Amino acid sequence: MKALNPNLEGKPFGGRVPAISKTESDIIILSEDIVLSSQDLNDLIKFAYPDLSMYSDPKYFVERRILAPTNEYVNSIKTIIMNQFPAGEAFEYLSADTVEEADDQTRVSLLFNC
């Protein structure tokens, strides 16, 4: 898809999100080098990460990714990949998306003046 506006030349789909429908004009043909015909998750992982022995190089993972439609697929892919790493001490990192109520409400101002 060629961008109509030269300023949008480097952006995917010319800076626009394509409409998804069943009309022929909305079909995007993928190049052969990014198409994987297998439906097996192990084949997908080998396609995206051909050499998992490079796991100690952070750049190896930054340069690759697998997009998944649901967290169920994400967890399946993560489990398969993690089982391929050498056994060692496991660490679990937790995060939260809420603010804990504090006794001293003046520590953090929740209002911002712009």
N, C-alpha and C positions, 0 to 999 in steps of 0.2 A: 504494500500500500504506500503510495507516494504522498508525501505531505503537500498540500496545496499552498501552505504558507511556508516560505523558506526558513523562517525563524523556528519552525517546528520540525525541521528536517531530521534532527537526531532523536526525537522522541518516538517511542513506540506508537504505532497507529497514527502518526502525525499529530500526537497530542490529544487524540480523541479515543474514547472507548468504543470498540465496535459493538453494534447491536447483535445480539445472539438470536438468530431465527433460522428457519429452514430454507431460506431463499439462497440461491446460488451465489448471489453477490456478497453475502455475509460469511462465506466459507473462507477460512484462512488455510492456505496450503503450507505445511511445515516442511522445512528442509530435511532431507534424509538423515543428516548427521545428528538430529535431535529426536528422531522417531525410534521408539523401541517397540517391537511387535509383541514381545512377551508380556504376559499378565502376571508373572511371578515377581513378588517383591524382592527376592534375592537377586534376580536379574536386574531389576531397577537399581538396587544398591550398587551392584558391580558396575553398572553403566555410569552412575554418577560418581562413585568412589572406587575407581579401578584398583587402587593400591592402599588399602586401609592400614598397611604397616607404616604409613606416613602420618599416623595419628598424632605423633608428638610435634609435628610442624603445624602451628595454628593457621598458617596461610593456606594449607591444604584444604581445610574445611571452610575457610572464608570464601574461597574461590569456587565452591561447589554448593549446591543445595538441591533439595527435593521438596517440591510443593505438594501438599496433600490436601484433599478436600475436607477431611474431618479429623478430629483429634484421635479417633479410633485408628485411622491409618498412621498418623504421626506416632502413636504409641507402639504400633506393630513394627514400624520401620526402626524406631529408636531401639526397641528390644533386640531386633535382629542385629543391628550394628553393634550395640553394647556387648552382645554375646560373642562377637568376633575379636574383641580386645583381650589382651592378656589379663588373667585374673590378678587382682590387686585389691588394695584397700578402696572401698567405695565411699563416696561422699555424697550427701544429699543436701542441696541448697534450696532453701525455702524462700518464698517471696510472699508479699501481701499487697492487696490493692485497696486497702482501707487505712484510715488514720486512727491510731489508738487514742482514745480519750485520755487526756492528761488532766491532772489536778490543777495545774497552772496553765490556764487557757491563754495567758498573755505571752507565752514563749513563742508561739507561731501565729502570725497574723494571717488570717484567711482572706482578708480583703486587700485588693491591690488597686491603687489609683494609677490610671494610665494617662 
